[in-house]
Amino acid sequence: MTEPQPTRISVRGCHINLMRGGTGRPLLFLHGAGGGRWLPYLSDLAARHDVIAPEHPGFGASDTPDWLDTIADLANFYLDFLDQLDLNDVDLVGHSLGGWIAAELAARNTRRLASLTLVCSAGIHVKGV
């Protein structure tokens, strides 16, 4: 596999950093609260997927836009992200905080998704729990 390529893109006027590597069906990896970086397991996934690992708005060198207040804001941002990159049949993987974002995204619209995987997801509210 080739090394992941760092990119900076703008979605809805918000500039974010992302790493992308591999070939195959797209896999969008949403990182946890520890921040986004290319970890060894992403290289393993890139052996059979086009792995896209963005750094969320408000994290690292990505912009912190005025509209960013809630996880719902990030979920809506990533729906626009999927549209802008015209990604289809996406395997969506979210870890920790990214799992919460991924769940919120999927609850809103699954049109571009092939699968959803949540790893140690944070924040999902269950009434009475």
C-alpha positions as CSV (number, residue, x, y, z in Angstrom):
1,M,0.0,0.0,0.0
2,T,1.2,3.5,-0.7
3,E,1.5,6.0,2.2
4,P,-1.6,7.9,3.0
5,Q,-1.9,11.3,1.4
6,P,-2.6,14.3,3.6
7,T,-5.1,16.7,2.1
8,R,-6.8,19.9,3.2
9,I,-10.3,20.5,1.9
10,S,-13.1,22.9,2.5
11,V,-16.7,21.8,3.2
12,R,-19.4,24.4,3.8
13,G,-16.5,26.9,4.1
14,C,-14.8,24.9,6.9
15,H,-11.3,23.8,6.1
16,I,-10.3,20.4,7.5
17,N,-7.3,18.1,7.2
18,L,-7.7,14.5,6.2
19,M,-5.5,11.5,5.4
20,R,-6.5,9.1,2.6
21,G,-4.9,5.9,1.4
22,G,-5.7,2.5,-0.1
23,T,-8.0,1.3,-2.8
24,G,-11.4,-0.3,-2.8
25,R,-14.8,0.6,-1.4
26,P,-14.6,3.8,0.6
27,L,-14.3,3.6,4.4
28,L,-14.8,6.8,6.3
29,F,-13.1,6.6,9.7
30,L,-14.3,9.2,12.3
31,H,-11.8,9.5,15.2
32,G,-12.4,9.8,18.9
33,A,-11.7,12.7,21.2
34,G,-8.0,12.0,21.2
35,G,-7.7,13.5,17.7
36,G,-7.1,12.3,14.2
37,R,-3.9,10.6,13.0
38,W,-3.1,7.7,10.8
39,L,-2.7,4.6,13.0
40,P,-1.4,1.1,12.0
41,Y,-4.9,-0.4,11.8
42,L,-5.9,2.2,9.2
43,S,-3.0,0.9,7.0
44,D,-4.4,-2.6,7.5
45,L,-7.9,-1.4,6.4
46,A,-6.3,0.4,3.4
47,A,-5.2,-2.9,2.0
48,R,-8.8,-3.4,0.9
49,H,-10.5,0.0,1.3
50,D,-10.1,3.6,0.2
51,V,-9.6,4.8,3.8
52,I,-10.6,8.4,4.4
53,A,-9.7,9.7,7.9
54,P,-10.7,13.4,8.4
55,E,-9.8,15.5,11.3
56,H,-13.1,16.8,12.7
57,P,-13.9,20.5,12.7
58,G,-12.7,21.9,16.0
59,F,-9.7,19.4,16.2
60,G,-6.1,19.9,15.5
61,A,-5.4,22.1,12.5
62,S,-9.0,21.9,11.2
63,D,-11.1,25.0,11.4
64,T,-13.4,25.7,14.3
65,P,-16.5,27.2,12.6
66,D,-19.0,29.4,14.4
67,W,-21.8,27.0,13.7
68,L,-20.1,24.1,15.6
69,D,-22.0,23.6,18.9
70,T,-23.2,20.0,19.0
71,I,-22.5,16.5,17.8
72,A,-25.5,16.9,15.5
73,D,-23.7,19.8,13.8
74,L,-20.8,17.4,13.1
75,A,-23.1,14.7,11.8
76,N,-24.7,17.2,9.4
77,F,-21.2,18.4,8.4
78,Y,-20.2,14.8,7.5
79,L,-23.4,14.3,5.4
80,D,-22.3,17.3,3.4
81,F,-18.7,15.9,3.3
82,L,-20.0,12.6,1.8
83,D,-22.0,14.6,-0.8
84,Q,-19.1,16.9,-1.7
85,L,-16.8,13.9,-2.2
86,D,-19.6,12.1,-4.0
87,L,-18.9,8.9,-2.0
88,N,-21.3,6.0,-2.2
89,D,-21.4,2.5,-0.6
90,V,-19.4,3.9,2.3
91,D,-18.3,1.7,5.2
92,L,-18.7,4.2,8.1
93,V,-16.5,3.5,11.1
94,G,-16.6,5.6,14.2
95,H,-14.5,5.3,17.3
96,S,-15.4,6.8,20.7
97,L,-16.6,10.4,20.0
98,G,-16.4,9.5,16.3
99,G,-18.9,6.6,17.0
100,W,-21.4,9.1,18.4
101,I,-21.0,11.3,15.3
102,A,-21.3,8.2,13.0
103,A,-24.5,7.1,14.8
104,E,-26.0,10.5,14.5
105,L,-25.1,10.7,10.8
106,A,-26.7,7.3,10.1
107,A,-29.8,8.3,12.1
108,R,-30.2,11.2,9.7
109,N,-29.5,9.6,6.3
110,T,-28.1,6.3,5.2
111,R,-28.3,7.0,1.4
112,R,-24.5,6.9,0.9
113,L,-23.8,4.2,3.5
114,A,-23.1,0.5,3.0
115,S,-22.4,-0.3,6.7
116,L,-22.0,1.3,10.1
117,T,-19.4,0.1,12.7
118,L,-19.3,1.7,16.1
119,V,-16.2,1.1,18.3
120,C,-16.5,2.0,22.0
121,S,-18.9,4.7,21.0
122,A,-19.5,7.6,23.5
123,G,-22.4,9.8,24.1
124,I,-25.3,7.9,22.8
125,H,-28.3,8.8,24.9
126,V,-30.7,6.1,25.9
127,K,-33.8,7.3,27.7
128,G,-33.9,6.0,31.3
129,V,-30.2,4.8,31.3
